[in-house]
């Protein structure tokens, strides 16, 4: 085995041992029963391990092989980003509404094996260790609080709400215990152990809610923005490219205007003569344009199956292990929306699109079709799946533990473009949903950058010209421009304010891929091969945008 690949294999094993949560998400077997050390000491030990890994990567001799060079470059960039985040004390600010240890402590159970007794044993063991894990996490948050690094109050309040759900009468842990009782009819002791663990898990979350409310929240600042320096550092981590936030902010507004015009054109086809707001209201509220949850899941699964069957061979060569994708409803209590979790390393757990629909009894369909293509195939499922099956080209560390939203979310948003191009958004309703989806991402650019950097809304805009961004202003834009419901818009705004730099990765990444394609089309003319372009883009998996551009232009 080539040296850099052998080194990366060992790095995966060490990382999985140190951070079992990441091992479970990545589908690395053997760690599902543990939590690892979530304390400050655990974070410091992880930093030391990362620095050692970086030193080892830099010491590997250069071979001249392009795949070895890619492997070393990707590993070095990812390790450097991890160290930079730690050294900026991000591990002491590890609390937000959507992507922090708080969510991992609950959501990790969604991705564990419930089909075997061994899987339930791991769940029971992890439940047994949950109170200790919660306490270690609380101590890390408390160190940040003591050092004046408490996150914004809005994130804390949402964290308290999520803890209350996990502790309450609708707790997902109660559903877990119920599932165990149904699955383990001949394993009464194990089912009882899961039930007991679920009860202690609820108590642990109740205690964490109390800490956040009584000790942490009083010292949390009300200001949401993180400032330019911290924002640019975070954006670099998400994009794998340096960001000019002011120029990107101006470009974001140009995209808002372009997409607004496109939505108005399609709206004329849906309800002729009606203002755009009325068209969007009809799409969101018309019961004939909606489906009950189970029907909705069946329709989304049917879309995925049809796209895989029709595009494999014609547009993509899809590896056999990823020619299926699950579609499920997410448990209650988390943020609304949709997300994807990739297959396990051995593909015994397939990739899955999770839809979090809250308490909706009817799901509007107009904006869900493009979402399914974004989250599933040919979006995240294809790119992540290609990365997971590229053992001869990419290192195991890259396949399992590296994912850049810039190229990852950028590809998924570009996949929506592609499905429009290929005719899969066959109704004006679905085309409006796609434009609304892209408008959402354009709004994210201006809201995220403007809110965190304190940039005013431009004077030449029809939307609150010259005003400063507020939470309510952002919610209003998402409702009026991006066709989001108010609950979803409030959830979205809370997400942006607690996860700086991530929300822009969709549009910035999409622009990068569009620019790469346009450059290839100009260079090759009639010889341009779209399937070949996609194959080259996907063969490297999710990497930093600068590295991706260099690879495609080599």
N, C-alpha and C positions, 0 to 999 in steps of 0.2 A: 504494500500500500504506500502511496506517495506520502511524504513526511507531513505536509500540511494537513492532509486528510486524516492521518493517524493522530496527529495532535488534536484536531478538532473533535475526533471521537472521544478522546479522554476528557476534553473540556465539557462535552455534553454530560458525561457520567458524573463529573464533579458538580456541575451546575444542578443536575437533577437531584443529587444527594443534598445539596445545600438549599435548594428551593423546590421542594416537592410539589407545590402548587403549580409552578411552571411545568413540571414534568407531567402532571395530570392534563393540563391544557394541551400540551404537545403530544399526548398519547404515549409517553414513555413509561413502560410497564415497571412495576416493582416499587413505586413510591406513593401509591394512593392512600396508604394508611397513615401517612405522616404529614406534619405541617412544616417542619424545619423551625429555625430560630427567627421569629419575627421581631425581635427586640433590636435595640440600638447596637448591641454587641454583635448580633447576627448580621446587621447591615454592614458593620465595619469589617467583619470577617469576609463577607461577600465582596466588598471593595478590594480587600487584600488579594483574594482569589482572582478577581478580574485583572488587577495590575500584574499579577504573576502570569496570567494567560496572555496578556498583551505583550509582555516581555518575551515570552516563548514564541509567539507568532512572529515578532520582529526578528527573532534569531534564526528562523527557518531560511536556509539558502534559497536564492532565486534560481528557478529552474529554466525559465524561458517558455514553459508551457502556459498557454493563455488561461486555461482553467485553474491551474495552480496560482497564477497571478491574481485571477479574480477571487479565488478563495481567500488568499492572504489579505487582499485589499478589503474585502467585505468583512472579514473577521476583525481586522484592525479598526475599521471605522466604527463597527458596533461596540467594540470594547472601549474605545475612546469616548464614545457617547455615554456609555454607562458610567464611566469614571467621572465625566464632566457633570452628569446629573447628581451623582453622590456628592461630589465636592462642592456643588451648589446647594447642598442640604435638602434636595428634593425628597429624600427618604424621611425627613422630619416633617414634611408637608403632605404626607401621603393620605390625603382625605379629599375626596370630591364626590360628585353625584353619580359617576358612571364607571370610572376606571381607577379604582384604588383598592387597597387591601380590604377595606370594608366590604366591597362587593365580592371580592374573592372568597371571603370567609363564608358567604352564603352560596354563591353561584357555583362554586367548585363541585358541589354535590350533583349538579345537573349533568355533569360530564363524566360521572363515574359509572362503572359497570353495575347494573341492577338485574342482570340476567343470570347470575351465578351466585352460589353460596359464597365463593371466594370474594366476589365483588361486594357482597353485603358485609362480609367480615372487614374489608377495608373501610367501608362506610362507617361501620360501628366503631372501629379503631379511631378513625378521624373525628367522629363525633365525641369519643371519649377525650380526645386531646384538644377539642375546641375551646373550652374555658381557658386553658393555659395559653393557647394561641391568641385569643382575644386579649388576655392580660398583657402578653408581650407586645402586641400591637398598641394597646393603650399606653404602655410605658414609652413607646417610641413617639407617639403623638404628644405625650406629656413633656418629653424632652424638647420637642419643637416648641411647645407652648411656653416652657420655662425660658427658652432662648429668644422669645419674641417672634417666633416663626409660625404662629397660628394662622391657619387658612381663613379665608373670608367667612363671615357669619352665615352667608347664604348657603355655602357648602356644608357647614356644620348643621344647620337646621334640616337640610335634606338628609344628611347622614343620620340624624336623630329619627327622622320619619322612617327611613329604611330599617333602622334598628327596631323601632316599635312594630313595624310589620313583621319582622323576623321573630319577634318575641310574642306577638299577639295571637288572637284566635284564628286568624287566617294565615298563620305562619306556614311557609313552605316546609318547615321541619315536621309539622303535623302530617302533611301530605306524604313526606318521606317515610314516616313511621307507618302510616296506613299502607303505603306501597309495600313496605317490608312485611307487614302482617299478611298481605295478600299473596306475596311471592314465596314466603317461607312457611308454608303450611305444615311442613314436616320438620322445621327447624325452630321450634318454639322459643328456645333459649336465645337464639340469635335475634329473632324478631323482638323479643323483650329487651335485649341489649340495645337495639336500634331505637326502640321507643324511649328507653331511659336516656340514651344519648340525645335524642331529639328534645326531651324535656330540659336537660342541662344546657343544650344549645340555646334554647329560648331564654333561659335564665341569664346566660352569658350576654346575649344581645340586649336584654333588659338592663343589665348592669352597665354595658357600654353606652347605651342611650342615656342613662343617668349621669355617667361621667361627662359625656359630651355636653349635656344640658347644664349641669351644675358647675363643672370646673372649667371646661374648655370654652364654651360659648361666651361667657362673660369677658373673655380676653381676646375674642376673635374680632378683627377689624370689620367694619361695615363695607369699606371700599372693596370692590371686586377686582379691579384692574391690577395686573402684576408689574406693569412698567416695561419699557423698551428692552432693557438688557436681559431680563429674565425671559421675556417673550421671544426674543431672537434666539436665545440658547435653546429654548424648548422647540421652536420651529426647526432649527437645525437637526435636532434629534428625530423629529417626525418626518422631515423631508429628505435628509441626506443631501442637503444643498443649503447654501447661504441664502438668506432672505433679505431683500430690500423692502421693509414693511410699508413704507410710504408709497413706493411705486406700485406695489401689489394692491394696496388699498385703492389707488386710483383705477387700476385695471379692473378690480372687482366691481366698481361702480359702472364701468363700461359694459361689463357682462350683465349686470342687473338690467340695464337699459335694453340690451340686445334681447335678452330672454323675455322681458316684459312685452316687447313688440311681437315676439314669436307666440306668446301665450294669447295675446289679443287676436292674432290671425286665426289660431285654432279655435278660440272661443267663438268666433263668428260662425264656424262650422257646426258647433254644438248647439248654441242657442242664438240664432241670427238676431242681430240688433241689440242684444243684451250687453250691459257693461260686464267687464271681466269678473267683478266681484259676484255678480248674480250667477254667472256661469259656474264659478268655483263653488258657490253655495249649493247649486243644483247638483253638481257632481258629488259633493260631500254628504248631501242629505236625502237625495232621491233613493227610496228603498229599492226600486228596481235596478239601481246601479250598485247595490250592496249585496253582501252574502252573509249568512250566519257563519259563526266561527268554524264549524266542522266543514261546511261547504267551501268556505274560503280556503281552508287548508288543502282540501282535495283539488281545488282549482289551481292553487299554486304548485302543488306536486305534479299535476298534469302538465302545466307549462314547463316545468323543469324537465320532465321526462321527454316531452316532445322536442324541446330545444336540443337536448343531448342527442337524441336519436337522429335528428335532421342535420345537425351541424358537424357531428363527428364524421371525419373523412372529407366533408365538403369545405369546411372553414378551419377546422382544427383536427389534429390527430390526438384524440383523448385517450390517455392510458387506461387500460382495462380496470385497474383498481378504483378509479374515480368516475366510472360511468353510471353512478347513482348518487343521489343527494337526498337526505332526509329533510322534511319540513315539519316543524313542531311549533306549538304555542308555548311561549315562555311563561314560567310561573309568575304569579302576581307579586307586586311590591317594588320592582325595579323601574328604571326609566322606560318610557314608551318608545316604540320604534321597532327596528329589526336588526339582527346581527348574525354573524356566521361564526361557527366554530369548526375548524378543520378536522380531517380524519386523524385517527391515531396512527402512530408510526407503522404498525402492522396492518392497518386498514380494517381491523375488526370493528372499530367504531367509525362509521362513515361520516363524511362531512355533513353538517346540519345547518339549515337556515332556521333561526328562531324568530318568531313574530311576537312582540309584546304589544297586545292590543288593549290592555287594561280591562275595563268592564264593558266594552262595546258588545252589544247584542247583534249588531249588523256592521260589517266591515266595508266601508266604501272601497270599490275595486279600482277606481280610475288611476290612483297613484301606486297601487300595489304590484301591478304587472312589471313595470320597470324596476321596482324595488326587488322583486324576485330575481330578475336577471342580474341585478347589481350584487345582491348578497350570494346568490347561488351560481348557476351556470348561465352565461359564460363569464361571470364576474369573479367573486372571491373563490368560489369552489374550483374553477378551472385553474386560476393562478396558484392558489395554495396547493391544490392537488398536483399540479405540474411540479411545483417545488418539492413536494413530498416524495415524488417518484423519480427525482433526478439524481439518484445516488452516484452515478458515474461522472456527473458533471459538477455537483455542488457538495460541500461538506455536510456532514450530519448536523453540525452546529447551525449552519446556515439554514438547512431544511426545517429544523425543528424549533429554533430559538430566535431567528432573525426575521423581522417583518417590519418594513417601513410603510407607514400610511401614505407617504407621497406616491410611491409606485404602486402600492397595494390598493388604496382607495382611488388613486388616479386611474388604474386599470379598470376597476369596477365601474367608475363613472363613465369612462370611455366605452365600456361594454354596453352601457345603455345607449350611447351613440350608435354603436355597431348594430344593436338590435333594431333600432329605428331604421338604419341604413338597409338592413336585410329584410325589412317588412314585418317584423314581429310585433310591432305596435300598430295593429291593423285597424283600430278604431280611433277616431279623434279624441275620445275620452282618454285612451291610454297614451296618446301623444301628448295631450295636455298634462297627464300625470308625469310623463318623462320631463317635460319642460318645467313643471313645478318642482320636480326633484332636483333638476339642475339649478333652478332659481334658488332653491333652498341652499344649495352649496355656494352659490354666488353671494347670497345674503350672509352666509357664514363668514365669507372673506371680509366683507365690510364691517359686520358686527363684531367679529372676533378681534380684528386688528384695531378697529376704532375704539372698542371698549377697553382693551388692555393698554393701549398707548395713549388714550385720551384724545384721539383725533376727532375734530368736529365733522359733522355731516357737511359735505360740500355745499356751498351757497347756490350752485346751479342745479341742485337736485329738487325734484318736486316733493320729496319726502323729508319733512322737517328740516328745511335748508338752514345751515349754519348752527344747528343745535348740537348740544353734547349728547352722547349716547347714555341712555339709562336702561335699566332692565325692562321697563314698560315700553320704551321706544323699540327695543329689539323684538319684544313679543309682538308688538303691533306690525312690524315689518314682516315677520314670519307669517302672521295671519293674513295680512293684506296682499303680500307679494308672492309668498311661497305656498299658499293654500293649506297651511297647517292649522289644525284646530287649536283653540287656546290652550287646553291642557298639554298638548304636544309642544306647542311653542314655548310655554313656560318651562317644560322639561328641557327643551333644547337650549334655551338661554342659560339655564342653570348649568348645563353641561359645558357650554362654551366658556363661561366665566370661571369654571373650576378646572378646566383642562386646556390651558392656553397653548395656542399653536397647532393643536390637532385638527380643529375644524376647517382650517384653510387647506389641508392636505389634499382633499378631494379635487377641488378645482385647480389648484396649482399642479397637482400630479396629472390631471386630465390634460391641462394645457401643455405640459411637457411631452406627453405621449402624442397628442395631436401635432405638435411641432416636429417631433421625430418622424412621424408618418408623412407630413407635408414635405419635409426635407428629402425623404426617400423618394416620394412621388416625383419631385422636381428633378432629382438626380437621375432616376432610372427611366422616367417617362413611361412608354408603353411596356417596358420590361418589368415594371413594378409588380410584385406578387404579394397580394394582401395576406394570403395564408402564410407565406414565407416570412413576411414582416412580423406577423403575430407569433409565429414559432420562435423566431429569434428573440422577441421581446419576452416571451414566457419561459424560455429555456433557462433563464438565470434566476427565476423567482423574483421575490420582492427584495430589491436592493435600493440604495440611495440614488436619488435622481441624477446627481452628477456622475456617479459610477455607471448608471444605466445609459446615460447619453454617450459616455466614452465608449462603452461596450458596443452600442448600436452603430457608432460612427467609425469603429475600428476597421 
